[in-house]
Amino acid sequence: MTTFHVIGKIINSFTKQGVADLVIEAWDKDLIIND
């Protein structure tokens, strides 16, 4: 299984600060390319 890392920031639109301790997961269903 290949592991991909996506790096970015989630910013609160009201405070303009980062959101602490947030975990986001993305799942690939291999619809087009089997990676």
Z-matrix of the N, CA and C atoms (Angstrom, degrees):
N
C 1 1.447
C 2 1.534 1 108.58
N 3 1.302 2 116.26 1 132.43
C 4 1.457 3 122.67 2 178.38
C 5 1.524 4 109.85 3 -89.19
N 6 1.311 5 116.45 4 137.89
C 7 1.458 6 121.85 5 177.04
C 8 1.517 7 109.14 6 -107.39
N 9 1.318 8 116.42 7 127.98
C 10 1.454 9 122.76 8 177.03
C 11 1.525 10 108.37 9 -110.73
N 12 1.307 11 117.05 10 142.46
C 13 1.456 12 121.79 11 177.01
C 14 1.524 13 108.62 12 -116.03
N 15 1.321 14 116.19 13 125.38
C 16 1.460 15 122.60 14 176.39
C 17 1.526 16 106.38 15 -111.57
N 18 1.317 17 116.20 16 125.96
C 19 1.461 18 120.57 17 -175.84
C 20 1.526 19 109.67 18 -114.74
N 21 1.313 20 116.48 19 134.70
C 22 1.457 21 120.85 20 178.31
C 23 1.513 22 110.24 21 -172.27
N 24 1.301 23 116.31 22 -169.39
C 25 1.461 24 121.70 23 -179.56
C 26 1.516 25 109.55 24 -133.51
N 27 1.315 26 115.60 25 142.58
C 28 1.458 27 122.42 26 172.03
C 29 1.525 28 106.25 27 -107.13
N 30 1.327 29 116.52 28 120.38
C 31 1.459 30 122.04 29 -175.47
C 32 1.530 31 109.69 30 -112.64
N 33 1.326 32 115.97 31 130.30
C 34 1.453 33 121.97 32 175.38
C 35 1.529 34 108.44 33 -67.96
N 36 1.318 35 117.45 34 124.89
C 37 1.468 36 120.94 35 -175.29
C 38 1.533 37 113.08 36 -69.25
N 39 1.322 38 117.60 37 -21.57
C 40 1.465 39 120.51 38 -179.79
C 41 1.524 40 112.00 39 -87.55
N 42 1.342 41 116.90 40 -44.68
C 43 1.466 42 120.39 41 -175.32
C 44 1.525 43 112.86 42 -95.72
N 45 1.327 44 117.42 43 -13.42
C 46 1.471 45 123.09 44 -177.66
C 47 1.531 46 112.19 45 61.37
N 48 1.336 47 116.68 46 23.43
C 49 1.454 48 121.63 47 178.08
C 50 1.518 49 109.59 48 -113.89
N 51 1.329 50 115.21 49 159.58
C 52 1.457 51 120.48 50 178.42
C 53 1.519 52 111.66 51 -67.07
N 54 1.323 53 116.38 52 155.84
C 55 1.458 54 122.28 53 178.68
C 56 1.530 55 107.56 54 -94.10
N 57 1.324 56 117.03 55 118.66
C 58 1.465 57 121.98 56 -175.46
C 59 1.526 58 112.10 57 -76.14
N 60 1.322 59 116.02 58 145.19
C 61 1.472 60 124.66 59 172.03
C 62 1.527 61 113.84 60 57.48
N 63 1.306 62 117.44 61 30.99
C 64 1.459 63 121.58 62 179.22
C 65 1.522 64 109.43 63 -90.10
N 66 1.327 65 116.76 64 131.48
C 67 1.460 66 121.92 65 176.95
C 68 1.519 67 108.11 66 -117.42
N 69 1.339 68 116.30 67 128.82
C 70 1.462 69 121.85 68 178.54
C 71 1.520 70 108.18 69 -120.90
N 72 1.323 71 117.01 70 132.73
C 73 1.456 72 121.67 71 177.08
C 74 1.522 73 109.24 72 -117.92
N 75 1.323 74 115.95 73 143.64
C 76 1.465 75 121.84 74 175.93
C 77 1.521 76 107.69 75 -128.74
N 78 1.310 77 117.13 76 134.04
C 79 1.457 78 121.97 77 -177.49
C 80 1.519 79 109.91 78 -117.00
N 81 1.320 80 115.90 79 133.37
C 82 1.458 81 123.58 80 -179.89
C 83 1.525 82 108.68 81 -98.93
N 84 1.317 83 116.70 82 124.15
C 85 1.463 84 120.47 83 -179.19
C 86 1.526 85 112.95 84 -91.26
N 87 1.340 86 117.58 85 4.87
C 88 1.466 87 122.49 86 179.01
C 89 1.527 88 112.48 87 55.09
N 90 1.312 89 117.15 88 43.63
C 91 1.459 90 119.85 89 -179.77
C 92 1.524 91 112.45 90 -72.54
N 93 1.331 92 117.42 91 -31.73
C 94 1.459 93 119.96 92 -176.23
C 95 1.520 94 111.75 93 -113.55
N 96 1.326 95 117.37 94 -53.77
C 97 1.463 96 121.89 95 -175.99
C 98 1.519 97 109.16 96 -121.88
N 99 1.326 98 117.13 97 129.10
C 100 1.453 99 121.93 98 177.13
C 101 1.517 100 108.50 99 -83.47
N 102 1.322 101 116.73 100 98.88
C 103 1.455 102 119.61 101 179.86
C 104 1.496 103 109.82 102 -101.28
